[in-house]
Amino acid sequence: MNQTDTARKIRDALPESGLFADRAWRVSPEPFPLDKKTVKALEKLGPILYRFQRSADLIYRRSRKGTLPDWISGYLDQGKPESLTAMGLEGKNAEALPRVIRPDLILTEGGYAASELDSVPGGIGLTAWLGQVYSSQLPDRPIVGGPDGMLEGFRSIFSDKGADILVSSESADYRPEMEWLANQLKGDFSVEVAESYRPDQRDIYRFFELFDLPNIKYSSEMAAASASGRIELTSPMKPWLEEKMWSALFWSLPLRDLWRQELRDSNYQRLRQIFPRSWVIDPVELPHQAAIPGLEIQHFNELKNFSQTERELVLKLSGYNEKAWGSRSVTIGHDASTSEWSEAVDEAISSFGTSPYVLQKFHQGKRIQHPWLNEETGQIEMMDGRVRLCPYYFVGAENNDIKLGGALATICPADKKIIHGMSEAILAPCAIS
C-alpha cells in the first residue's frame, strides 16, 4: 500500500464524533521516528519527573510550615484564594501527587528542552487513538508504548472500579477524545459534566483547570471526599504544582543544594540539561551591587532595552489564569517588535502580585522533514518543520510504578515560532526507528 492510501485510511478511521471539537490537523502516512537511544532516555525521564514533582510538593509544603523560606510559597500562592490552597493541604490530599505527567519537549539539535510540565494534559485520547490506528495500518512500525499503552496506562492510575472523567465547559474542546477514551475502557469509565457533578463512591479524573473551580458546584465536596480517602482524585487540587515557575525555582541559586538533596545529584544534573534557564518576573528592587543571574540586569524593566538578538527569551504566564494554557500568553522576544516586547514586559511586571509571569531562555527546535497528505491536491508532500514531543507518563495506583504509555509528535511548519496543535500541524504518534 502506498503512502497516499495509508494516509487516507488513517484519516478515514477517525471516529465519527471526532476527537477534538472543531479542530483538524494534517495527517501523515508515517509515525514520527525516534531512535532507540532517545526512546530509552524518554523511558528513564518519567521517574525523574515524578521525583521532581514530589520534591516540588515537599518544598512548597515545608515553606508553608516555616521550615523553608516563606518566599517560595509566597511566589506560588500569588493571586490564589486561600480556600483553594487549603483544599490541597487537607487530610490525604496533602500527600497526593498527579498520576499523569506530560512534559512538552522541544526537539533540538542537542537533544530536547522541556518548555513545560503538565499534570492535566490534553491529548490522552488522541494519542491513544493514533497509537491504535498507526499500529493497525503499519504493523512493522513499533509505536512507542505499543498500540494499547495509553489505554493501559490511563486505566492503571485508578483501582479496578474505574473512575468518572470530569470535563468542564472551559475544556469542552477535549470532551470528544475523553469520551472515545472512556468507551475504549469498556464501561469502567464515564465522562461527566464537571459543573454539576456530585461525588459519590467513584474515583475522579479531573479534566478542568483550577481557575475554573468557581464554576464547579461541588468542588469542595470533591476535595473533602478525596481528603478523607473515600475517593481518589487526580490530579489533586494543588494549584502550586500547576505553576510554570517551578523551572525558575529549580534554577534558583538559594535552592540549589536543596534540589540536589531531594532529587539526587544525577537527576538534578539531568534536569539541568533539559529545563531552560528561567526566572520569575519579580519587580523587587536589588541592592546596587547585585544583578539578576544569567541576565546581568538589576530590574526586569531593563529587558525592554535588549536588542533583538539578546531577546531569545520567552515570556508567559505561570499558571492559575485562563490565558496560561494553549500558548495564549506567550511572547517570544526575538519574534516580537520592540514595542510588542516592551508591552509584554510591562504586562509581566505589573501582573506580579496577581498573575506572575515566567521568563525562559528560548531553545530553537531543529528542522526536520516529514510527509503529510495535502487534502486539496490528494498528494503526499514533505513538510519542513519543527517538533514538540509529548511523552505521557502514568503513575500506577497500586505501586506508583511509572510507565511511558505513548508519545505524541506535533510537527509545525518551520516558520512557526510556537510549536503547538494547529490546523497546519502534523499530529502523529512516535515510533522506534
C-alpha positions in Angstrom: 0.0 0.0 0.0 1.4 3.4 -1.0 1.7 6.4 1.4 -1.3 8.2 0.0 -3.6 5.2 0.6 -2.1 4.8 4.1 -2.8 8.4 5.0 -6.3 8.2 3.7 -7.0 5.1 5.7 -5.7 6.8 8.8 -7.9 9.8 8.1 -11.0 7.7 7.4 -10.5 5.8 10.7 -11.2 8.9 12.7 -14.3 8.4 15.0 -17.5 9.8 13.6 -17.8 12.2 16.6 -14.1 13.3 16.1 -11.5 13.7 18.8 -11.4 17.5 19.2 -14.3 19.9 18.8 -14.0 21.9 15.6 -10.3 21.1 15.3 -8.3 19.4 12.5 -4.7 18.5 11.8 -2.6 17.3 9.0 -2.4 13.5 8.6 0.9 11.8 7.9 1.3 8.3 6.4 4.3 7.8 8.8 4.7 7.9 12.6 7.4 10.2 13.8 10.7 8.2 14.2 12.8 8.2 17.3 15.9 6.2 17.7 16.3 3.6 20.4 18.6 5.7 22.5 16.1 8.6 22.6 13.2 6.2 23.5 15.3 4.7 26.3 16.1 8.3 27.5 12.3 9.1 27.5 11.5 6.0 29.5 14.1 7.0 32.1 12.8 10.6 32.2 9.4 9.6 33.7 10.6 8.6 37.1 12.9 11.6 37.3 9.9 14.0 36.6 7.8 12.2 39.2 10.6 12.7 41.7 10.8 16.3 40.7 7.1 16.8 41.3 7.3 15.1 44.6 10.2 17.3 45.6 8.4 20.4 44.4 5.4 19.5 46.5 7.5 18.9 49.6 9.4 22.2 49.1 6.1 24.1 48.9 4.6 22.4 52.0 7.8 22.9 54.0 7.7 26.6 53.0 4.1 26.8 54.2 5.1 25.2 57.5 8.1 27.6 58.0 10.9 25.1 57.7 11.9 26.6 54.4 11.8 30.3 53.5 8.3 31.7 53.1 9.1 33.5 49.8 8.8 30.1 48.0 5.2 29.5 48.9 4.6 33.3 48.6 5.5 33.1 44.9 3.4 30.1 44.3 0.3 31.4 46.2 0.2 34.8 44.3 -3.4 35.5 43.2 -4.9 32.4 44.6 -7.7 32.2 47.2 -6.6 30.6 50.5 -9.6 28.3 50.3 -8.1 26.7 47.2 -4.7 26.1 48.7 -6.3 24.7 51.8 -8.1 22.0 49.7 -4.7 20.7 48.6 -3.3 20.5 52.1 -6.2 18.8 53.8 -6.0 15.2 55.0 -4.8 12.7 52.4 -4.7 15.4 49.8 -1.5 16.7 51.4 0.4 13.6 50.2 -1.3 13.2 46.8 0.6 13.8 43.6 -0.5 13.9 39.9 -0.8 10.4 38.3 -0.4 11.7 34.7 2.7 13.6 33.8 3.3 15.1 30.3 6.3 17.3 29.5 6.4 19.5 26.4 9.8 18.7 24.9 11.1 20.8 22.0 13.4 18.6 19.8 16.7 20.5 19.4 20.0 19.8 17.7 21.4 18.7 21.0 18.5 16.7 22.3 15.4 18.3 23.7 14.3 21.1 26.1 11.3 20.8 28.5 9.4 24.1 28.0 6.6 23.0 30.3 5.4 20.2 32.6 1.6 19.5 32.5 -0.3 17.3 35.0 -3.7 18.0 33.5 -2.8 17.4 29.9 -5.0 17.1 26.8 -4.2 14.6 24.1 -4.6 11.4 26.1 -7.4 10.1 23.9 -5.9 11.4 20.7 -2.5 9.8 21.4 -4.3 6.5 22.3 -6.2 6.6 19.1 -3.2 7.4 17.0 -1.3 4.5 18.6 -4.0 2.1 17.7 -4.6 3.3 14.1 -0.9 3.5 13.1 -0.2 0.1 14.7 -3.0 -1.3 12.7 -2.0 0.3 9.4 1.7 0.0 9.8 2.3 -3.2 11.9 6.0 -3.2 11.1 6.5 0.2 12.9 6.7 -0.3 16.6 4.8 2.5 18.2 6.2 3.9 21.5 4.1 2.3 24.2 2.5 -0.2 21.8 -1.0 0.0 20.4 -2.7 0.0 23.8 0.0 1.6 26.0 -2.1 4.8 26.5 -5.2 2.9 27.4 -3.4 0.6 29.8 -1.6 3.5 31.3 -4.7 5.5 32.0 -6.5 2.6 33.4 -3.6 1.9 35.8 -3.8 5.2 37.6 -7.1 4.1 39.3 -8.2 1.0 41.1 -10.2 -1.7 39.4 -13.5 0.1 39.8 -12.6 2.8 37.2 -13.4 6.5 37.5 -15.6 9.3 36.3 -13.8 11.8 34.0 -15.0 15.3 34.7 -14.8 17.7 31.8 -15.8 21.4 32.2 -17.2 23.8 29.6 -13.8 25.5 29.6 -12.2 22.2 28.5 -15.1 21.2 26.2 -12.9 21.0 23.1 -11.3 17.9 24.6 -14.6 16.2 25.5 -14.7 14.0 22.3 -11.3 12.5 22.9 -12.1 11.7 26.6 -15.5 10.1 25.5 -13.6 8.0 23.0 -11.1 7.0 25.7 -13.9 6.1 28.1 -15.7 4.0 25.5 -12.4 2.1 24.8 -12.1 1.3 28.5 -15.2 -0.9 28.4 -17.7 0.8 30.7 -15.4 1.2 33.8 -15.0 4.9 32.9 -17.6 7.6 32.0 -17.4 11.3 31.1 -19.4 13.6 33.2 -20.2 17.3 33.3 -17.8 18.8 35.8 -20.0 21.8 36.7 -22.9 19.7 38.1 -21.1 16.6 39.2 -21.6 15.5 42.8 -19.1 13.0 44.2 -20.3 9.6 45.4 -18.0 6.5 45.7 -16.4 6.8 42.3 -12.8 7.9 41.8 -12.4 11.1 39.7 -10.2 12.2 36.9 -10.1 16.0 36.9 -10.0 17.4 33.4 -10.6 21.0 34.3 -8.2 23.8 35.3 -8.3 25.1 38.9 -9.0 28.7 37.8 -12.4 27.2 36.7 -13.2 26.0 40.2 -15.8 28.7 41.0 -17.9 27.2 38.2 -17.7 23.6 39.7 -20.6 23.5 42.1 -19.5 20.6 44.3 -15.7 21.2 44.2 -15.5 21.4 48.0 -17.3 18.1 48.3 -14.8 16.5 45.9 -11.9 17.8 47.8 -13.4 16.6 51.1 -14.1 13.1 49.7 -10.5 12.9 48.5 -9.1 14.2 51.8 -11.0 11.6 53.7 -9.7 8.8 51.5 -13.2 7.9 50.3 -12.2 8.5 46.6 -9.1 9.1 44.6 -8.9 12.4 42.8 -6.3 13.1 40.2 -4.8 15.5 39.6 -5.1 16.6 43.1 -6.3 20.2 43.7 -2.8 21.5 44.3 -2.5 24.8 42.4 1.1 25.2 43.3 2.0 22.1 41.3 0.5 23.6 38.1 2.7 26.6 38.0 5.3 27.0 35.3 7.5 29.0 37.6 8.9 25.7 39.0 11.5 25.8 36.2 12.7 29.2 37.7 12.6 27.8 41.2 14.7 24.9 40.0 17.3 27.3 38.7 17.2 29.4 41.9 20.7 29.6 43.5 19.4 29.6 47.1 17.6 26.4 46.4 20.3 24.6 44.5 21.6 22.4 47.4 18.0 21.6 48.4 17.1 20.3 44.9 20.3 18.2 44.8 19.4 16.7 48.1 15.8 15.9 47.2 16.5 14.7 43.6 19.9 13.1 44.0 22.7 14.8 42.1 22.5 12.6 38.9 18.8 13.5 38.5 19.5 17.2 39.3 22.2 17.3 36.6 19.9 15.6 34.1 17.1 18.2 34.6 19.7 21.0 34.3 20.3 19.7 30.8 16.6 19.9 29.7 15.0 22.6 31.9 15.6 26.0 30.2 17.1 28.7 32.4 14.2 30.6 33.8 13.3 33.5 36.1 10.2 34.7 37.9 9.3 38.2 36.9 9.6 39.8 40.3 10.0 43.6 40.2 11.7 43.8 43.6 14.5 46.4 43.9 18.0 44.9 44.2 21.0 46.4 46.0 23.3 48.5 43.8 25.9 45.8 43.7 23.6 42.9 42.8 22.4 41.6 39.4 19.9 39.0 38.2 21.9 35.9 37.5 22.1 34.9 33.9 20.6 38.2 32.7 23.1 40.7 34.3 20.4 43.3 34.9 19.2 44.9 38.1 15.5 45.2 37.2 13.3 43.3 34.7 12.4 46.7 33.2 15.8 46.6 31.6 14.6 43.7 29.4 13.0 46.4 27.2 16.4 47.6 26.3 17.6 44.2 24.9 18.4 44.1 21.2 16.6 41.5 19.1 19.5 39.1 19.2 19.5 39.4 23.0 15.8 38.7 23.2 16.0 34.9 22.6 13.6 34.7 25.5 10.0 33.6 26.2 7.6 35.4 28.4 4.5 33.5 29.6 2.0 33.4 32.5 3.0 30.9 35.2 -0.5 29.5 35.9 -3.9 29.8 37.5 -5.3 32.0 34.7 -7.5 31.3 31.7 -4.7 32.7 29.5 -2.0 30.4 31.0 -2.6 27.5 28.7 -2.7 26.9 24.9 0.1 29.5 24.3 -2.3 32.3 24.8 0.1 34.4 27.0 3.3 33.6 25.2 5.6 36.3 23.8 8.8 35.2 22.0 11.2 38.1 22.3 13.2 37.9 19.1 9.9 37.3 17.1 8.3 40.5 18.6 8.8 44.1 17.6 10.4 46.4 20.1 7.1 47.9 21.1 5.4 44.5 21.4 8.2 43.2 23.6 8.1 46.3 25.8 4.4 46.0 26.3 4.8 42.3 27.2 7.5 43.1 29.7 5.3 45.9 31.3 2.4 43.5 31.5 4.5 40.8 33.2 5.9 43.3 35.7 2.5 44.8 36.6 0.9 41.3 36.9 3.3 40.0 39.5 1.0 40.4 42.5 -1.9 38.5 41.0 -0.7 36.5 37.9 3.1 36.1 37.9 5.0 35.6 34.7 7.9 33.4 33.9 10.9 34.3 31.6 12.6 31.4 29.9 15.6 31.0 27.6 14.3 30.2 24.1 15.5 26.9 22.6 15.3 26.7 18.8 13.7 23.4 17.5 15.8 21.6 15.0 14.4 21.4 11.4 13.1 18.0 10.2 11.3 16.7 7.1 8.1 14.7 7.5 5.4 13.6 5.0 1.8 14.6 5.1 -1.3 14.3 3.0 -2.4 17.5 1.2 -6.2 17.2 1.2 -6.5 19.7 -1.6 -4.2 18.0 -4.1 -4.6 14.4 -2.8 -0.8 14.2 -2.9 1.9 13.4 -0.2 4.1 16.4 0.4 7.1 16.9 2.7 6.9 19.4 5.5 9.9 21.4 6.6 9.1 21.5 10.3 10.0 21.6 14.0 8.8 19.1 16.6 7.3 19.1 20.0 7.4 15.7 21.7 4.8 14.9 24.4 5.5 11.7 26.2 2.7 10.6 28.6 3.7 9.0 31.9 1.2 7.2 34.1 1.8 6.6 37.8 0.1 3.3 38.8 -2.4 3.4 41.7 -1.2 0.1 43.2 2.5 0.6 43.4 3.4 4.0 42.0 5.1 2.3 39.1 5.7 4.9 36.3 5.3 3.8 32.7 5.6 5.6 29.4 2.2 5.0 27.7 3.0 6.7 24.4 4.4 9.8 22.8 2.7 12.4 20.6 4.7 14.4 18.0 3.4 17.8 17.0 5.2 18.9 13.8 4.7 22.6 12.9 5.9 24.4 9.8 9.4 25.6 10.4 8.4 29.3 10.1 6.2 29.0 13.2 8.0 30.1 16.4 5.4 28.5 18.8 5.1 24.7 18.3 1.6 23.6 19.3 -1.5 22.0 17.9 -2.9 23.9 14.9 -4.6 23.2 11.6 -1.2 23.4 9.8 0.5 20.9 12.2 1.0 17.2 11.7 0.0 15.1 14.7 1.5 11.6 14.7 2.5 9.0 17.3 6.2 8.4 17.9 7.7 5.1 16.7 11.0 3.4 17.3 13.1 3.8 14.1 
